[in-house]
């Protein structure tokens, strides 16, 4: 039997899903549809979609809608991607950025293990076009692990974003259950390698709570990320997208999220977003600006 969500969290989710400005939200949806762009807001069923679309912002999902992995927490479709990367996607994405007047752009993707470089070259192309077409913006790339390939990461960083994000997602013990095809050490190494190659680049990662992790395990993950010189951390409540996904093991109280924020800042993270509906790119511009 699924664990019942507390009433306060249900109200939070309802509030986030509600479009605060229906006209602005509809404009965002229509613009993305007309430009044939995907968002993780839609494909991952993010609870903050209504709020973000109302503020005319979104997290762009590149490299298609089908992921080659099938993580047990994620609502994005998995299978064999039907098409290669779309060479016109970077320019359409830039058109959306200009139309929405975004100053901070977050780009993520499905995992594409079917591609030799995991899609890293396409990421680099997106960043390059955004630099050419949208002056003065900051760019955040939330990437897959590229199967741990140093060459793929170097390809992406040849057109460097301002922020390189890669989510650790959960504690090592739960990887086999939650993160199909991923490895904790490999994900951690991405953050470290970025800092080795570009010491001045901002790095970011995120972890979900409520999957069955223990406090000690979370503390160890935060220490590992800190040692890897991760700058920004996000912590949010895991919400099962459907009955077919891994169930929620625990609903975390707001006071505990506040405590985790204090712990993370004391460890050395420069900026921490911690709360029930915090997601990797939620209000990303604010946490980037919070860095001293």
C-alpha positions in Angstrom: 0.0 0.0 0.0 1.3 3.4 -1.0 2.3 5.7 1.9 -0.2 8.6 2.2 1.2 12.1 1.7 0.6 14.5 4.6 -2.0 17.2 4.0 0.4 20.1 4.1 2.4 18.5 1.3 -0.7 17.9 -0.8 -1.6 21.6 -0.5 2.0 22.6 -1.5 1.8 20.5 -4.6 -1.6 21.9 -5.5 -0.3 25.4 -5.1 2.7 24.7 -7.2 0.7 23.1 -10.0 -1.7 26.0 -10.2 -0.9 28.5 -12.9 -0.6 31.8 -11.0 -1.0 33.7 -14.3 -3.0 31.6 -16.8 -2.3 33.8 -19.7 1.4 33.8 -19.2 1.4 30.0 -18.6 -0.5 29.4 -21.8 1.9 31.6 -23.7 4.8 29.6 -22.4 3.1 26.3 -23.4 2.2 27.6 -26.8 5.6 29.0 -27.6 7.4 25.7 -26.7 4.9 23.7 -28.8 5.3 26.0 -31.8 9.1 25.7 -31.6 8.9 21.9 -31.1 10.8 22.1 -27.8 10.6 19.6 -25.0 10.9 20.4 -21.3 11.7 18.3 -18.3 8.8 20.2 -16.7 6.4 18.3 -18.9 8.2 15.0 -19.5 9.2 14.4 -15.8 5.8 15.7 -14.5 7.4 18.3 -12.3 5.0 19.6 -9.6 6.4 23.1 -10.2 5.4 23.3 -13.8 2.4 25.6 -13.4 4.3 28.0 -11.3 7.4 28.1 -13.6 5.3 28.4 -16.8 3.4 31.3 -15.2 6.7 33.1 -14.7 7.6 32.3 -18.4 10.5 30.0 -17.5 11.2 26.4 -18.2 13.9 23.8 -18.1 14.7 22.7 -21.7 15.0 19.0 -22.5 17.3 18.3 -25.4 18.3 15.1 -27.3 14.7 13.9 -27.6 12.1 12.6 -25.2 13.2 8.9 -24.9 15.9 8.0 -22.4 18.1 4.9 -22.9 17.9 4.2 -19.2 14.9 3.5 -17.0 15.5 4.9 -13.6 12.9 3.8 -11.1 12.2 7.4 -9.9 11.8 9.1 -13.2 8.7 9.7 -15.4 10.6 10.3 -18.6 9.9 7.6 -21.2 12.7 5.0 -21.6 13.6 2.8 -24.5 15.4 3.1 -27.8 15.4 6.7 -29.0 13.8 6.9 -32.4 15.9 9.7 -33.9 19.4 11.1 -33.8 19.9 14.6 -32.3 18.1 17.3 -34.2 20.7 19.8 -35.6 18.1 22.6 -35.7 17.3 22.2 -32.0 19.9 24.6 -30.6 18.6 27.5 -32.8 15.0 26.9 -31.9 16.0 26.8 -28.2 17.8 30.1 -28.6 14.6 31.6 -30.2 12.6 30.5 -27.1 15.2 32.0 -24.7 14.9 35.3 -26.5 11.1 35.2 -26.7 10.8 34.4 -23.0 13.5 37.0 -22.2 15.4 34.5 -20.0 18.6 35.7 -18.3 19.4 32.3 -16.8 18.9 29.2 -19.0 18.9 25.6 -17.7 19.4 22.9 -20.3 19.1 19.2 -19.5 18.6 16.0 -21.5 17.6 12.4 -21.6 20.5 10.0 -21.3 21.7 8.9 -24.8 23.9 5.8 -24.3 23.2 5.0 -27.9 25.3 7.9 -29.1 29.1 7.6 -29.2 29.6 10.8 -27.2 26.4 10.5 -25.2 25.2 13.7 -26.8 28.0 15.8 -25.4 28.7 17.4 -28.8 25.0 18.4 -29.0 25.2 20.0 -25.6 28.3 22.0 -26.8 26.4 23.1 -29.9 23.5 24.3 -27.8 25.8 26.3 -25.5 27.7 27.8 -28.6 24.5 28.9 -30.3 23.1 30.4 -27.1 26.3 32.4 -26.7 26.0 33.7 -30.2 22.2 34.4 -30.2 21.5 35.5 -26.6 24.0 37.9 -25.2 24.5 38.3 -21.5 22.8 35.2 -20.3 24.1 32.6 -17.9 23.9 29.0 -19.0 23.4 25.9 -16.7 23.8 22.4 -18.2 22.3 19.5 -16.1 23.9 16.5 -17.7 23.8 12.7 -17.7 26.9 10.8 -16.8 28.1 10.1 -20.4 29.0 6.6 -19.0 31.9 8.2 -17.3 33.7 9.2 -20.5 36.3 11.9 -20.0 36.3 12.6 -23.7 32.6 13.3 -23.7 32.9 15.7 -20.8 35.8 17.5 -22.4 33.7 17.8 -25.6 30.9 19.5 -23.7 33.3 21.8 -21.8 34.9 22.9 -25.0 32.0 25.3 -25.2 31.8 25.8 -21.4 28.5 26.7 -19.7 28.6 28.9 -16.6 27.3 26.0 -14.4 27.8 22.3 -14.9 25.3 20.3 -12.9 25.0 16.5 -12.4 22.7 15.0 -9.9 23.9 12.4 -7.4 20.2 11.7 -6.8 20.4 9.3 -3.8 22.8 7.4 -1.5 25.1 4.7 -2.8 23.1 1.9 -1.2 20.0 2.7 -3.2 21.6 3.0 -6.6 20.9 -0.5 -7.7 17.2 0.0 -7.0 16.8 3.7 -8.0 19.3 4.5 -10.7 19.4 1.9 -13.5 22.8 1.9 -15.2 24.4 4.6 -13.0 27.3 4.3 -10.6 27.7 6.5 -7.5 31.5 6.9 -7.9 31.1 7.7 -11.6 28.6 10.5 -10.9 30.8 11.9 -8.1 33.8 11.8 -10.4 32.0 14.1 -12.9 31.8 16.9 -10.4 35.5 16.5 -9.4 36.7 16.3 -13.1 34.9 19.5 -14.0 36.7 21.3 -11.2 40.0 19.7 -12.3 39.5 21.0 -15.8 37.9 24.3 -15.0 38.5 25.3 -11.4 36.5 28.5 -11.8 33.4 26.8 -13.1 30.4 26.5 -10.8 29.3 22.9 -10.1 26.0 21.7 -8.8 24.3 18.5 -7.7 21.1 17.3 -6.1 19.7 14.6 -3.9 16.2 13.4 -3.3 15.0 12.5 0.2 12.3 9.9 1.0 13.6 6.9 -0.9 14.7 5.0 2.2 18.0 6.7 2.9 19.4 7.0 6.4 20.6 10.2 7.9 24.2 8.9 8.2 24.1 8.0 4.5 22.9 11.5 3.5 25.7 13.1 5.6 28.3 11.0 3.8 26.9 12.0 0.4 27.1 15.7 1.3 30.7 15.2 2.5 31.6 13.4 -0.7 30.1 16.2 -2.8 31.9 18.8 -0.7 35.2 17.0 -1.1 34.6 17.0 -4.9 34.3 20.8 -4.6 30.6 21.0 -5.5 29.3 24.6 -5.1 25.5 24.4 -5.2 23.3 21.7 -3.7 19.6 21.0 -4.1 17.6 18.7 -1.8 13.9 17.9 -2.3 11.2 15.4 -1.5 10.9 12.4 -3.8 7.4 12.1 -5.2 6.6 8.9 -7.1 5.3 9.8 -10.6 3.0 6.8 -10.7 2.3 3.5 -9.0 4.8 1.8 -11.4 7.7 3.8 -9.9 9.6 3.2 -6.7 7.3 4.1 -3.9 7.9 6.9 -1.4 9.5 5.5 1.8 9.1 8.6 3.9 7.7 12.1 3.7 10.2 14.6 5.1 9.0 17.4 7.3 9.8 21.0 6.4 11.9 21.5 9.5 14.2 18.6 8.5 14.8 20.3 5.1 15.7 23.5 6.9 18.1 21.5 9.1 19.7 19.9 6.1 20.3 23.3 4.6 22.2 24.4 7.7 24.2 21.2 7.7 25.2 21.6 4.0 26.2 25.2 4.4 28.3 24.4 7.4 30.1 21.7 5.4 31.1 24.3 2.8 28.5 24.4 0.0 28.2 28.0 -1.3 24.5 27.9 -2.0 21.8 25.4 -0.9 18.2 25.0 -1.9 16.4 22.5 0.5 12.6 22.0 0.6 9.8 19.6 -0.2 9.3 20.8 -3.8 12.9 21.9 -4.5 14.0 20.4 -7.8 17.4 20.7 -9.7 16.4 23.7 -11.7 13.7 25.3 -9.6 14.5 29.0 -9.2 18.0 28.1 -10.4 18.9 31.8 -11.1 18.4 32.7 -7.4 20.7 30.1 -6.1 23.4 31.0 -8.7 23.2 34.6 -7.6 23.5 33.6 -3.9 27.1 32.4 -4.5 29.5 34.9 -2.8 
